[in-house]
Amino acid sequence: MRLDKFLKVSRIIKRRTVANEIIKKGYIEVNEKKAKPSSPLKIGDRIKIFFAKKVVTYEVLILKDSTKKEDATEMFKIISQEEK
């Protein structure tokens, strides 16, 4: 599954276009490497997102093409949160 789609489906980022912009600006890494919107994800990958005031690392648990809002949090696990 593409990184931008995963971020939208898991509801980490609400819209795919916003996810694309953030990825292109370099605010997201997958397994410690700068990512592209089309970067393929697999179970166990770690996604690090540099938000304005914090850095959050997620681990991919499940890959689904679509999900309900209640089930979206089952797709990932938060590994760490650091304040800037």
PDB file with one MODEL, atoms N, CA, C and O in Angstrom:
MODEL        1
ATOM      1  N   MET A   1       0.843  -1.175   0.000  1.00  0.00           N
ATOM      2  CA  MET A   1       0.000   0.000   0.000  1.00  0.00           C
ATOM      3  C   MET A   1       0.894   1.245   0.000  1.00  0.00           C
ATOM      4  O   MET A   1       1.943   1.267   0.644  1.00  0.00           O
ATOM      5  N   ARG A   2       0.476   2.254  -0.711  1.00  0.00           N
ATOM      6  CA  ARG A   2       1.211   3.518  -0.767  1.00  0.00           C
ATOM      7  C   ARG A   2       1.152   4.236   0.576  1.00  0.00           C
ATOM      8  O   ARG A   2       0.170   4.122   1.310  1.00  0.00           O
ATOM      9  N   LEU A   3       2.198   4.967   0.888  1.00  0.00           N
ATOM     10  CA  LEU A   3       2.277   5.707   2.146  1.00  0.00           C
ATOM     11  C   LEU A   3       1.157   6.734   2.271  1.00  0.00           C
ATOM     12  O   LEU A   3       0.510   6.818   3.315  1.00  0.00           O
ATOM     13  N   ASP A   4       0.920   7.514   1.221  1.00  0.00           N
ATOM     14  CA  ASP A   4      -0.113   8.553   1.310  1.00  0.00           C
ATOM     15  C   ASP A   4      -1.497   7.961   1.549  1.00  0.00           C
ATOM     16  O   ASP A   4      -2.297   8.534   2.288  1.00  0.00           O
ATOM     17  N   LYS A   5      -1.781   6.832   0.935  1.00  0.00           N
ATOM     18  CA  LYS A   5      -3.082   6.187   1.139  1.00  0.00           C
ATOM     19  C   LYS A   5      -3.198   5.636   2.558  1.00  0.00           C
ATOM     20  O   LYS A   5      -4.251   5.754   3.185  1.00  0.00           O
ATOM     21  N   PHE A   6      -2.127   5.036   3.065  1.00  0.00           N
ATOM     22  CA  PHE A   6      -2.149   4.507   4.432  1.00  0.00           C
ATOM     23  C   PHE A   6      -2.436   5.620   5.444  1.00  0.00           C
ATOM     24  O   PHE A   6      -3.238   5.438   6.360  1.00  0.00           O
ATOM     25  N   LEU A   7      -1.782   6.765   5.277  1.00  0.00           N
ATOM     26  CA  LEU A   7      -1.990   7.866   6.211  1.00  0.00           C
ATOM     27  C   LEU A   7      -3.436   8.342   6.209  1.00  0.00           C
ATOM     28  O   LEU A   7      -3.970   8.718   7.253  1.00  0.00           O
ATOM     29  N   LYS A   8      -4.068   8.328   5.043  1.00  0.00           N
ATOM     30  CA  LYS A   8      -5.471   8.736   4.955  1.00  0.00           C
ATOM     31  C   LYS A   8      -6.403   7.684   5.534  1.00  0.00           C
ATOM     32  O   LYS A   8      -7.274   8.003   6.343  1.00  0.00           O
ATOM     33  N   VAL A   9      -6.228   6.427   5.125  1.00  0.00           N
ATOM     34  CA  VAL A   9      -7.124   5.352   5.571  1.00  0.00           C
ATOM     35  C   VAL A   9      -7.029   5.153   7.083  1.00  0.00           C
ATOM     36  O   VAL A   9      -8.037   4.896   7.742  1.00  0.00           O
ATOM     37  N   SER A  10      -5.824   5.270   7.630  1.00  0.00           N
ATOM     38  CA  SER A  10      -5.636   5.090   9.073  1.00  0.00           C
ATOM     39  C   SER A  10      -6.050   6.333   9.856  1.00  0.00           C
ATOM     40  O   SER A  10      -6.112   6.309  11.085  1.00  0.00           O
ATOM     41  N   ARG A  11      -6.330   7.405   9.146  1.00  0.00           N
ATOM     42  CA  ARG A  11      -6.757   8.677   9.722  1.00  0.00           C
ATOM     43  C   ARG A  11      -5.679   9.349  10.581  1.00  0.00           C
ATOM     44  O   ARG A  11      -5.989  10.138  11.474  1.00  0.00           O
ATOM     45  N   ILE A  12      -4.430   9.031  10.306  1.00  0.00           N
ATOM     46  CA  ILE A  12      -3.330   9.771  10.925  1.00  0.00           C
ATOM     47  C   ILE A  12      -3.337  11.179  10.351  1.00  0.00           C
ATOM     48  O   ILE A  12      -3.140  12.157  11.071  1.00  0.00           O
ATOM     49  N   ILE A  13      -3.571  11.271   9.030  1.00  0.00           N
ATOM     50  CA  ILE A  13      -3.754  12.551   8.341  1.00  0.00           C
ATOM     51  C   ILE A  13      -5.092  12.456   7.610  1.00  0.00           C
ATOM     52  O   ILE A  13      -5.366  11.461   6.940  1.00  0.00           O
ATOM     53  N   LYS A  14      -5.908  13.472   7.738  1.00  0.00           N
ATOM     54  CA  LYS A  14      -7.303  13.394   7.286  1.00  0.00           C
ATOM     55  C   LYS A  14      -7.500  13.291   5.784  1.00  0.00           C
ATOM     56  O   LYS A  14      -8.422  12.610   5.335  1.00  0.00           O
ATOM     57  N   ARG A  15      -6.642  13.964   4.980  1.00  0.00           N
ATOM     58  CA  ARG A  15      -6.831  13.960   3.532  1.00  0.00           C
ATOM     59  C   ARG A  15      -5.566  13.512   2.815  1.00  0.00           C
ATOM     60  O   ARG A  15      -4.453  13.806   3.251  1.00  0.00           O
ATOM     61  N   ARG A  16      -5.749  12.811   1.731  1.00  0.00           N
ATOM     62  CA  ARG A  16      -4.612  12.289   0.972  1.00  0.00           C
ATOM     63  C   ARG A  16      -3.793  13.415   0.337  1.00  0.00           C
ATOM     64  O   ARG A  16      -2.569  13.315   0.253  1.00  0.00           O
ATOM     65  N   THR A  17      -4.443  14.467  -0.103  1.00  0.00           N
ATOM     66  CA  THR A  17      -3.698  15.580  -0.701  1.00  0.00           C
ATOM     67  C   THR A  17      -2.812  16.258   0.339  1.00  0.00           C
ATOM     68  O   THR A  17      -1.692  16.665   0.030  1.00  0.00           O
ATOM     69  N   VAL A  18      -3.301  16.381   1.555  1.00  0.00           N
ATOM     70  CA  VAL A  18      -2.492  16.955   2.636  1.00  0.00           C
ATOM     71  C   VAL A  18      -1.324  16.029   2.944  1.00  0.00           C
ATOM     72  O   VAL A  18      -0.202  16.492   3.148  1.00  0.00           O
ATOM     73  N   ALA A  19      -1.576  14.731   2.977  1.00  0.00           N
ATOM     74  CA  ALA A  19      -0.502  13.754   3.204  1.00  0.00           C
ATOM     75  C   ALA A  19       0.570  13.882   2.123  1.00  0.00           C
ATOM     76  O   ALA A  19       1.762  13.863   2.428  1.00  0.00           O
ATOM     77  N   ASN A  20       0.156  14.012   0.874  1.00  0.00           N
ATOM     78  CA  ASN A  20       1.109  14.186  -0.230  1.00  0.00           C
ATOM     79  C   ASN A  20       1.990  15.407  -0.026  1.00  0.00           C
ATOM     80  O   ASN A  20       3.206  15.334  -0.208  1.00  0.00           O
ATOM     81  N   GLU A  21       1.390  16.527   0.349  1.00  0.00           N
ATOM     82  CA  GLU A  21       2.147  17.761   0.547  1.00  0.00           C
ATOM     83  C   GLU A  21       3.163  17.611   1.675  1.00  0.00           C
ATOM     84  O   GLU A  21       4.313  18.026   1.534  1.00  0.00           O
ATOM     85  N   ILE A  22       2.747  17.028   2.777  1.00  0.00           N
ATOM     86  CA  ILE A  22       3.631  16.857   3.935  1.00  0.00           C
ATOM     87  C   ILE A  22       4.795  15.920   3.586  1.00  0.00           C
ATOM     88  O   ILE A  22       5.937  16.175   3.965  1.00  0.00           O
ATOM     89  N   ILE A  23       4.504  14.866   2.881  1.00  0.00           N
ATOM     90  CA  ILE A  23       5.558  13.921   2.485  1.00  0.00           C
ATOM     91  C   ILE A  23       6.554  14.606   1.554  1.00  0.00           C
ATOM     92  O   ILE A  23       7.764  14.460   1.729  1.00  0.00           O
ATOM     93  N   LYS A  24       6.063  15.346   0.573  1.00  0.00           N
ATOM     94  CA  LYS A  24       6.939  16.018  -0.397  1.00  0.00           C
ATOM     95  C   LYS A  24       7.830  17.065   0.262  1.00  0.00           C
ATOM     96  O   LYS A  24       8.932  17.328  -0.220  1.00  0.00           O
ATOM     97  N   LYS A  25       7.366  17.667   1.363  1.00  0.00           N
ATOM     98  CA  LYS A  25       8.167  18.662   2.079  1.00  0.00           C
ATOM     99  C   LYS A  25       9.221  18.012   2.976  1.00  0.00           C
ATOM    100  O   LYS A  25      10.063  18.706   3.546  1.00  0.00           O
ATOM    101  N   GLY A  26       9.178  16.688   3.103  1.00  0.00           N
ATOM    102  CA  GLY A  26      10.206  15.990   3.868  1.00  0.00           C
ATOM    103  C   GLY A  26       9.910  15.805   5.342  1.00  0.00           C
ATOM    104  O   GLY A  26      10.822  15.527   6.121  1.00  0.00           O
ATOM    105  N   TYR A  27       8.650  15.953   5.745  1.00  0.00           N
ATOM    106  CA  TYR A  27       8.291  15.820   7.152  1.00  0.00           C
ATOM    107  C   TYR A  27       7.988  14.388   7.575  1.00  0.00           C
ATOM    108  O   TYR A  27       7.632  14.154   8.730  1.00  0.00           O
ATOM    109  N   ILE A  28       8.122  13.428   6.667  1.00  0.00           N
ATOM    110  CA  ILE A  28       7.811  12.038   6.996  1.00  0.00           C
ATOM    111  C   ILE A  28       8.942  11.132   6.543  1.00  0.00           C
ATOM    112  O   ILE A  28       9.462  11.258   5.434  1.00  0.00           O
ATOM    113  N   GLU A  29       9.311  10.208   7.438  1.00  0.00           N
ATOM    114  CA  GLU A  29      10.322   9.200   7.136  1.00  0.00           C
ATOM    115  C   GLU A  29       9.705   7.820   7.327  1.00  0.00           C
ATOM    116  O   GLU A  29       8.854   7.618   8.193  1.00  0.00           O
ATOM    117  N   VAL A  30      10.147   6.882   6.507  1.00  0.00           N
ATOM    118  CA  VAL A  30       9.750   5.477   6.667  1.00  0.00           C
ATOM    119  C   VAL A  30      11.027   4.688   6.891  1.00  0.00           C
ATOM    120  O   VAL A  30      11.927   4.698   6.051  1.00  0.00           O
ATOM    121  N   ASN A  31      11.103   4.014   8.008  1.00  0.00           N
ATOM    122  CA  ASN A  31      12.296   3.240   8.383  1.00  0.00           C
ATOM    123  C   ASN A  31      13.565   4.087   8.297  1.00  0.00           C
ATOM    124  O   ASN A  31      14.574   3.665   7.732  1.00  0.00           O
ATOM    125  N   GLU A  32      13.494   5.297   8.872  1.00  0.00           N
ATOM    126  CA  GLU A  32      14.636   6.219   8.968  1.00  0.00           C
ATOM    127  C   GLU A  32      15.112   6.783   7.626  1.00  0.00           C
ATOM    128  O   GLU A  32      16.223   7.306   7.543  1.00  0.00           O
ATOM    129  N   LYS A  33      14.285   6.686   6.571  1.00  0.00           N
ATOM    130  CA  LYS A  33      14.640   7.241   5.257  1.00  0.00           C
ATOM    131  C   LYS A  33      13.549   8.200   4.812  1.00  0.00           C
ATOM    132  O   LYS A  33      12.369   7.972   5.079  1.00  0.00           O
ATOM    133  N   LYS A  34      13.942   9.278   4.133  1.00  0.00           N
ATOM    134  CA  LYS A  34      12.954  10.209   3.600  1.00  0.00           C
ATOM    135  C   LYS A  34      12.018   9.449   2.657  1.00  0.00           C
ATOM    136  O   LYS A  34      12.456   8.605   1.875  1.00  0.00           O
ATOM    137  N   ALA A  35      10.738   9.760   2.744  1.00  0.00           N
ATOM    138  CA  ALA A  35       9.739   9.019   1.992  1.00  0.00           C
ATOM    139  C   ALA A  35       9.206   9.825   0.815  1.00  0.00           C
ATOM    140  O   ALA A  35       9.375  11.042   0.738  1.00  0.00           O
ATOM    141  N   LYS A  36       8.560   9.113  -0.091  1.00  0.00           N
ATOM    142  CA  LYS A  36       7.806   9.700  -1.195  1.00  0.00           C
ATOM    143  C   LYS A  36       6.357   9.286  -1.001  1.00  0.00           C
ATOM    144  O   LYS A  36       6.101   8.296  -0.316  1.00  0.00           O
ATOM    145  N   PRO A  37       5.396  10.007  -1.577  1.00  0.00           N
ATOM    146  CA  PRO A  37       3.993   9.616  -1.438  1.00  0.00           C
ATOM    147  C   PRO A  37       3.725   8.188  -1.913  1.00  0.00           C
ATOM    148  O   PRO A  37       2.843   7.509  -1.387  1.00  0.00           O
ATOM    149  N   SER A  38       4.483   7.740  -2.902  1.00  0.00           N
ATOM    150  CA  SER A  38       4.259   6.401  -3.458  1.00  0.00           C
ATOM    151  C   SER A  38       5.090   5.322  -2.765  1.00  0.00           C
ATOM    152  O   SER A  38       5.082   4.170  -3.199  1.00  0.00           O
ATOM    153  N   SER A  39       5.804   5.674  -1.699  1.00  0.00           N
ATOM    154  CA  SER A  39       6.622   4.679  -0.993  1.00  0.00           C
ATOM    155  C   SER A  39       5.753   3.513  -0.544  1.00  0.00           C
ATOM    156  O   SER A  39       4.728   3.719   0.106  1.00  0.00           O
ATOM    157  N   PRO A  40       6.157   2.283  -0.886  1.00  0.00           N
ATOM    158  CA  PRO A  40       5.347   1.131  -0.477  1.00  0.00           C
ATOM    159  C   PRO A  40       5.547   0.829   1.008  1.00  0.00           C
ATOM    160  O   PRO A  40       6.660   0.908   1.527  1.00  0.00           O
ATOM    161  N   LEU A  41       4.452   0.484   1.676  1.00  0.00           N
ATOM    162  CA  LEU A  41       4.508   0.112   3.085  1.00  0.00           C
ATOM    163  C   LEU A  41       4.234  -1.366   3.238  1.00  0.00           C
ATOM    164  O   LEU A  41       3.523  -1.966   2.432  1.00  0.00           O
ATOM    165  N   LYS A  42       4.801  -1.949   4.277  1.00  0.00           N
ATOM    166  CA  LYS A  42       4.486  -3.331   4.642  1.00  0.00           C
ATOM    167  C   LYS A  42       4.335  -3.385   6.152  1.00  0.00           C
ATOM    168  O   LYS A  42       4.749  -2.462   6.853  1.00  0.00           O
ATOM    169  N   ILE A  43       3.758  -4.437   6.644  1.00  0.00           N
ATOM    170  CA  ILE A  43       3.544  -4.589   8.074  1.00  0.00           C
ATOM    171  C   ILE A  43       4.897  -4.589   8.783  1.00  0.00           C
ATOM    172  O   ILE A  43       5.839  -5.260   8.361  1.00  0.00           O
ATOM    173  N   GLY A  44       4.970  -3.825   9.863  1.00  0.00           N
ATOM    174  CA  GLY A  44       6.207  -3.714  10.632  1.00  0.00           C
ATOM    175  C   GLY A  44       7.023  -2.475  10.324  1.00  0.00           C
ATOM    176  O   GLY A  44       7.958  -2.158  11.059  1.00  0.00           O
ATOM    177  N   ASP A  45       6.691  -1.763   9.249  1.00  0.00           N
ATOM    178  CA  ASP A  45       7.413  -0.529   8.919  1.00  0.00           C
ATOM    179  C   ASP A  45       7.157   0.530   9.992  1.00  0.00           C
ATOM    180  O   ASP A  45       6.106   0.547  10.632  1.00  0.00           O
ATOM    181  N   ARG A  46       8.137   1.407  10.169  1.00  0.00           N
ATOM    182  CA  ARG A  46       8.003   2.505  11.127  1.00  0.00           C
ATOM    183  C   ARG A  46       7.943   3.823  10.377  1.00  0.00           C
ATOM    184  O   ARG A  46       8.788   4.124   9.535  1.00  0.00           O
ATOM    185  N   ILE A  47       6.921   4.597  10.706  1.00  0.00           N
ATOM    186  CA  ILE A  47       6.693   5.893  10.082  1.00  0.00           C
ATOM    187  C   ILE A  47       6.948   6.969  11.124  1.00  0.00           C
ATOM    188  O   ILE A  47       6.348   6.949  12.199  1.00  0.00           O
ATOM    189  N   LYS A  48       7.834   7.906  10.813  1.00  0.00           N
ATOM    190  CA  LYS A  48       8.123   9.017  11.718  1.00  0.00           C
ATOM    191  C   LYS A  48       7.605  10.293  11.076  1.00  0.00           C
ATOM    192  O   LYS A  48       7.966  10.628   9.948  1.00  0.00           O
ATOM    193  N   ILE A  49       6.746  11.006  11.817  1.00  0.00           N
ATOM    194  CA  ILE A  49       6.158  12.240  11.301  1.00  0.00           C
ATOM    195  C   ILE A  49       6.601  13.404  12.182  1.00  0.00           C
ATOM    196  O   ILE A  49       6.464  13.373  13.405  1.00  0.00           O
ATOM    197  N   PHE A  50       7.134  14.425  11.528  1.00  0.00           N
ATOM    198  CA  PHE A  50       7.593  15.624  12.218  1.00  0.00           C
ATOM    199  C   PHE A  50       6.478  16.665  12.175  1.00  0.00           C
ATOM    200  O   PHE A  50       6.377  17.434  11.220  1.00  0.00           O
ATOM    201  N   PHE A  51       5.630  16.686  13.225  1.00  0.00           N
ATOM    202  CA  PHE A  51       4.574  17.684  13.337  1.00  0.00           C
ATOM    203  C   PHE A  51       5.191  18.988  13.839  1.00  0.00           C
ATOM    204  O   PHE A  51       6.384  19.026  14.140  1.00  0.00           O
ATOM    205  N   ALA A  52       4.402  20.053  13.934  1.00  0.00           N
ATOM    206  CA  ALA A  52       4.919  21.364  14.321  1.00  0.00           C
ATOM    207  C   ALA A  52       5.598  21.353  15.691  1.00  0.00           C
ATOM    208  O   ALA A  52       6.679  21.922  15.846  1.00  0.00           O
ATOM    209  N   LYS A  53       4.984  20.718  16.678  1.00  0.00           N
ATOM    210  CA  LYS A  53       5.530  20.761  18.035  1.00  0.00           C
ATOM    211  C   LYS A  53       5.947  19.409  18.589  1.00  0.00           C
ATOM    212  O   LYS A  53       6.380  19.318  19.737  1.00  0.00           O
ATOM    213  N   LYS A  54       5.823  18.353  17.783  1.00  0.00           N
ATOM    214  CA  LYS A  54       6.211  17.035  18.276  1.00  0.00           C
ATOM    215  C   LYS A  54       6.618  16.122  17.134  1.00  0.00           C
ATOM    216  O   LYS A  54       6.328  16.387  15.967  1.00  0.00           O
ATOM    217  N   VAL A  55       7.294  15.047  17.494  1.00  0.00           N
ATOM    218  CA  VAL A  55       7.699  14.017  16.539  1.00  0.00           C
ATOM    219  C   VAL A  55       7.061  12.714  17.016  1.00  0.00           C
ATOM    220  O   VAL A  55       7.264  12.297  18.156  1.00  0.00           O
ATOM    221  N   VAL A  56       6.288  12.073  16.135  1.00  0.00           N
ATOM    222  CA  VAL A  56       5.589  10.842  16.500  1.00  0.00           C
ATOM    223  C   VAL A  56       6.053   9.713  15.589  1.00  0.00           C
ATOM    224  O   VAL A  56       6.143   9.876  14.372  1.00  0.00           O
ATOM    225  N   THR A  57       6.347   8.561  16.200  1.00  0.00           N
ATOM    226  CA  THR A  57       6.747   7.376  15.445  1.00  0.00           C
ATOM    227  C   THR A  57       5.645   6.331  15.565  1.00  0.00           C
ATOM    228  O   THR A  57       5.206   6.000  16.667  1.00  0.00           O
ATOM    229  N   TYR A  58       5.205   5.817  14.422  1.00  0.00           N
ATOM    230  CA  TYR A  58       4.148   4.809  14.352  1.00  0.00           C
ATOM    231  C   TYR A  58       4.723   3.516  13.793  1.00  0.00           C
ATOM    232  O   TYR A  58       5.693   3.532  13.036  1.00  0.00           O
ATOM    233  N   GLU A  59       4.112   2.387  14.176  1.00  0.00           N
ATOM    234  CA  GLU A  59       4.439   1.101  13.565  1.00  0.00           C
ATOM    235  C   GLU A  59       3.205   0.607  12.831  1.00  0.00           C
ATOM    236  O   GLU A  59       2.103   0.636  13.378  1.00  0.00           O
ATOM    237  N   VAL A  60       3.379   0.157  11.600  1.00  0.00           N
ATOM    238  CA  VAL A  60       2.272  -0.344  10.787  1.00  0.00           C
ATOM    239  C   VAL A  60       1.910  -1.754  11.270  1.00  0.00           C
ATOM    240  O   VAL A  60       2.761  -2.643  11.294  1.00  0.00           O
ATOM    241  N   LEU A  61       0.638  -1.953  11.656  1.00  0.00           N
ATOM    242  CA  LEU A  61       0.179  -3.257  12.130  1.00  0.00           C
ATOM    243  C   LEU A  61      -0.674  -3.989  11.101  1.00  0.00           C
ATOM    244  O   LEU A  61      -0.556  -5.204  10.939  1.00  0.00           O
ATOM    245  N   ILE A  62      -1.534  -3.243  10.404  1.00  0.00           N
ATOM    246  CA  ILE A  62      -2.470  -3.836   9.439  1.00  0.00           C
ATOM    247  C   ILE A  62      -2.540  -2.926   8.211  1.00  0.00           C
ATOM    248  O   ILE A  62      -2.505  -1.702   8.339  1.00  0.00           O
ATOM    249  N   LEU A  63      -2.638  -3.517   7.037  1.00  0.00           N
ATOM    250  CA  LEU A  63      -2.838  -2.756   5.803  1.00  0.00           C
ATOM    251  C   LEU A  63      -4.215  -3.096   5.246  1.00  0.00           C
ATOM    252  O   LEU A  63      -4.477  -4.245   4.890  1.00  0.00           O
ATOM    253  N   LYS A  64      -5.094  -2.100   5.169  1.00  0.00           N
ATOM    254  CA  LYS A  64      -6.439  -2.269   4.611  1.00  0.00           C
ATOM    255  C   LYS A  64      -6.682  -1.159   3.606  1.00  0.00           C
ATOM    256  O   LYS A  64      -6.177  -0.048   3.763  1.00  0.00           O
ATOM    257  N   ASP A  65      -7.463  -1.462   2.568  1.00  0.00           N
ATOM    258  CA  ASP A  65      -7.792  -0.448   1.566  1.00  0.00           C
ATOM    259  C   ASP A  65      -8.804   0.566   2.074  1.00  0.00           C
ATOM    260  O   ASP A  65      -8.815   1.712   1.626  1.00  0.00           O
ATOM    261  N   SER A  66      -9.648   0.155   3.000  1.00  0.00           N
ATOM    262  CA  SER A  66     -10.609   1.076   3.608  1.00  0.00           C
ATOM    263  C   SER A  66     -10.962   0.540   4.989  1.00  0.00           C
ATOM    264  O   SER A  66     -10.811  -0.650   5.266  1.00  0.00           O
ATOM    265  N   THR A  67     -11.432   1.429   5.843  1.00  0.00           N
ATOM    266  CA  THR A  67     -11.787   1.029   7.195  1.00  0.00           C
ATOM    267  C   THR A  67     -12.780   2.015   7.787  1.00  0.00           C
ATOM    268  O   THR A  67     -12.904   3.147   7.321  1.00  0.00           O
ATOM    269  N   LYS A  68     -13.474   1.578   8.804  1.00  0.00           N
ATOM    270  CA  LYS A  68     -14.379   2.457   9.526  1.00  0.00           C
ATOM    271  C   LYS A  68     -13.570   3.305  10.496  1.00  0.00           C
ATOM    272  O   LYS A  68     -12.456   2.942  10.875  1.00  0.00           O
ATOM    273  N   LYS A  69     -14.132   4.420  10.887  1.00  0.00           N
ATOM    274  CA  LYS A  69     -13.442   5.337  11.792  1.00  0.00           C
ATOM    275  C   LYS A  69     -13.027   4.642  13.090  1.00  0.00           C
ATOM    276  O   LYS A  69     -11.930   4.875  13.596  1.00  0.00           O
ATOM    277  N   GLU A  70     -13.892   3.799  13.623  1.00  0.00           N
ATOM    278  CA  GLU A  70     -13.621   3.113  14.893  1.00  0.00           C
ATOM    279  C   GLU A  70     -12.465   2.124  14.771  1.00  0.00           C
ATOM    280  O   GLU A  70     -11.742   1.888  15.739  1.00  0.00           O
ATOM    281  N   ASP A  71     -12.289   1.547  13.587  1.00  0.00           N
ATOM    282  CA  ASP A  71     -11.261   0.521  13.383  1.00  0.00           C
ATOM    283  C   ASP A  71      -9.929   1.080  12.888  1.00  0.00           C
ATOM    284  O   ASP A  71      -8.949   0.342  12.788  1.00  0.00           O
ATOM    285  N   ALA A  72      -9.887   2.361  12.582  1.00  0.00           N
ATOM    286  CA  ALA A  72      -8.681   2.951  11.992  1.00  0.00           C
ATOM    287  C   ALA A  72      -7.480   2.870  12.923  1.00  0.00           C
ATOM    288  O   ALA A  72      -6.356   2.680  12.457  1.00  0.00           O
ATOM    289  N   THR A  73      -7.690   3.009  14.225  1.00  0.00           N
ATOM    290  CA  THR A  73      -6.562   2.992  15.162  1.00  0.00           C
ATOM    291  C   THR A  73      -5.940   1.606  15.310  1.00  0.00           C
ATOM    292  O   THR A  73      -4.855   1.477  15.876  1.00  0.00           O
ATOM    293  N   GLU A  74      -6.607   0.575  14.813  1.00  0.00           N
ATOM    294  CA  GLU A  74      -6.037  -0.777  14.853  1.00  0.00           C
ATOM    295  C   GLU A  74      -4.973  -0.975  13.780  1.00  0.00           C
ATOM    296  O   GLU A  74      -4.251  -1.971  13.805  1.00  0.00           O
ATOM    297  N   MET A  75      -4.869  -0.043  12.840  1.00  0.00           N
ATOM    298  CA  MET A  75      -3.919  -0.177  11.740  1.00  0.00           C
ATOM    299  C   MET A  75      -2.493   0.181  12.136  1.00  0.00           C
ATOM    300  O   MET A  75      -1.548  -0.174  11.431  1.00  0.00           O
ATOM    301  N   PHE A  76      -2.326   0.887  13.264  1.00  0.00           N
ATOM    302  CA  PHE A  76      -1.000   1.330  13.674  1.00  0.00           C
ATOM    303  C   PHE A  76      -0.875   1.336  15.190  1.00  0.00           C
ATOM    304  O   PHE A  76      -1.867   1.269  15.917  1.00  0.00           O
ATOM    305  N   LYS A  77       0.366   1.418  15.645  1.00  0.00           N
ATOM    306  CA  LYS A  77       0.654   1.542  17.065  1.00  0.00           C
ATOM    307  C   LYS A  77       1.634   2.704  17.212  1.00  0.00           C
ATOM    308  O   LYS A  77       2.591   2.820  16.445  1.00  0.00           O
ATOM    309  N   ILE A  78       1.390   3.556  18.198  1.00  0.00           N
ATOM    310  CA  ILE A  78       2.313   4.664  18.454  1.00  0.00           C
ATOM    311  C   ILE A  78       3.491   4.127  19.254  1.00  0.00           C
ATOM    312  O   ILE A  78       3.320   3.600  20.353  1.00  0.00           O
ATOM    313  N   ILE A  79       4.682   4.267  18.695  1.00  0.00           N
ATOM    314  CA  ILE A  79       5.906   3.784  19.339  1.00  0.00           C
ATOM    315  C   ILE A  79       6.467   4.847  20.282  1.00  0.00           C
ATOM    316  O   ILE A  79       6.835   4.540  21.416  1.00  0.00           O
ATOM    317  N   SER A  80       6.532   6.103  19.814  1.00  0.00           N
ATOM    318  CA  SER A  80       7.054   7.170  20.660  1.00  0.00           C
ATOM    319  C   SER A  80       6.496   8.521  20.254  1.00  0.00           C
ATOM    320  O   SER A  80       6.101   8.734  19.108  1.00  0.00           O
ATOM    321  N   GLN A  81       6.472   9.430  21.225  1.00  0.00           N
ATOM    322  CA  GLN A  81       6.081  10.816  20.998  1.00  0.00           C
ATOM    323  C   GLN A  81       7.103  11.688  21.712  1.00  0.00           C
ATOM    324  O   GLN A  81       7.339  11.525  22.909  1.00  0.00           O
ATOM    325  N   GLU A  82       7.699  12.602  20.984  1.00  0.00           N
ATOM    326  CA  GLU A  82       8.703  13.492  21.561  1.00  0.00           C
ATOM    327  C   GLU A  82       8.270  14.931  21.321  1.00  0.00           C
ATOM    328  O   GLU A  82       7.882  15.289  20.209  1.00  0.00           O
ATOM    329  N   GLU A  83       8.337  15.756  22.365  1.00  0.00           N
ATOM    330  CA  GLU A  83       8.065  17.185  22.213  1.00  0.00           C
ATOM    331  C   GLU A  83       9.309  17.854  21.651  1.00  0.00           C
ATOM    332  O   GLU A  83      10.433  17.493  22.000  1.00  0.00           O
ATOM    333  N   LYS A  84       9.101  18.822  20.787  1.00  0.00           N
ATOM    334  CA  LYS A  84      10.253  19.559  20.211  1.00  0.00           C
ATOM    335  C   LYS A  84      10.703  20.647  21.164  1.00  0.00           C
ATOM    336  O   LYS A  84      11.651  21.374  20.868  1.00  0.00           O
TER     337      LYS A  84
ENDMDL
END
